Amino acid sequence: MLPRDPTGFEMEEFHKVRRLPPYVFEQVNRLKASARAGGADIIDLGMGNPDLPTPKAIVDKLCEVVQDPRTHRYSSSKGIPGLRRAQAAYYARRFGVKLNPETQVVATLGSKEGFANMAQAITAPGDVILCPNPTYPIHAFGFLMAGGVIRSMSVEPDETFFPPLERAVRHSIPKPLALIINYPSNPTAHVASLDFYKDVIAFAKKHDLIVLSDLAYSEIYFDDAPPPSVLEVPGAMDITVEFTSMSKTFSMPGWRMGFAVGNERLIAALTRVKSYLDYGAFTPIQVAATHALNGDGSDIAEVRSVYKRRRDVLVETFGKAGFEVPPPAATMFAWAKIPEKFRPLGSLEFSKLLIEKADIAVAPGIGFGEMGDDYVRIALVENEHRIRQAARNLKRFLSTADETMHNVISLNAHRQG
Ligand SMILES: Cc1ncc(COP(=O)(O)O)c(C=O)c1O
């Protein structure tokens, strides 16, 4: 239905807004809010919004710096020099990748903003972008907003990745401009190896593709295998930009601080667009972020161990309740196939059911793309006690579903499309 003006006439939806369907997650959020308003204690494993406080030393630095009135002026859009140097030092330390902080690093207002404005910077109308499906929505919608066209790709970083990619390149008109990769992946938690990245870069060079890598979960991993950067591949710098985020690593989601690093021409394009749009993050935030990046890493280790304990509790207790959850090796999410009996409902209806019948909110897989509809994403953003409570609720729901859900099953009827 079209929106109406104050006199009741239907109005054509704006061109850009037409390309942005209402967030699927909004439907779940609305249901969650109304359940809470009715007194339900909803355990919220839906949104990937870290619940841990930002480490005290970072908050203290912000409080100290904000006292200086010189920091209240407009800041630097591309990031203050010390911040860019700190990010370059992080890449050298963590990945052995050498970056020039003047030309190969730009600070962004969170990696989401960086990604969206990179899309604005490089996309001509109709350009084809190879995008994972399922994936974090800005990967597709950043380019759709910029006038691009999305061609969906599989996400498993193994031998199944390249044959469809090869076909997509051969049959896309015009030839694709860029390939998006996101490992560790939101929502699937897949992790890529350096060998896989080598194949990606060889493929992209052969087909003249830009590679945009989202490494938001570089530090949220649970085994002794830190995820690599695609920039570790020799020659990757010729064609690649990689995005990282302070949101998860340092529990700073509300601070809006991230980075794009890599190829000078691409970084210059993003920097130019940003110079027209923003004055950078508030200087005290940039100074505090610099302090965080230059820290000894103990804060990061603590964040990692909290998520790891939650992951273990989730996998064990949900498994015992009858909902198999594969243990993610990284990210703050589990990506779980909907129990078979409920799968025909689709992920949105199943997620609504979990709110209504088990007081648990999760993210429906369909919100990350059509290939996600057999799954839900469970975020590790409640404490262990609450996760155990969620498992008890789930067990009750699953063990009584046959009697209470007969009106919902035949489930087949519910799925559309
Ligand atoms: C894969 C991925 N990229 C980017 C972001 C956005 O992070 P930021 O807070 O840095 O904008 C998220 C946040 O959930 C994410 O999961």
The ligand as an ORCA input file, in Angstrom:
! r2SCAN-3c Opt
* xyz 0 1
  C      29.657     -8.315      9.682
  C      29.405     -6.985     10.277
  N      29.918     -5.911      9.685
  C      29.723     -4.683     10.176
  C      28.978     -4.478     11.314
  C      28.760     -3.076     11.787
  O      29.646     -2.760     12.758
  P      29.910     -1.262     13.182
  O      29.339     -1.120     14.537
  O      31.406     -1.116     13.153
  O      29.273     -0.358     12.176
  C      28.417     -5.553     11.976
  C      27.596     -5.350     13.174
  O      26.865     -6.171     13.626
  C      28.641     -6.837     11.434
  O      28.112     -7.919     12.017
*
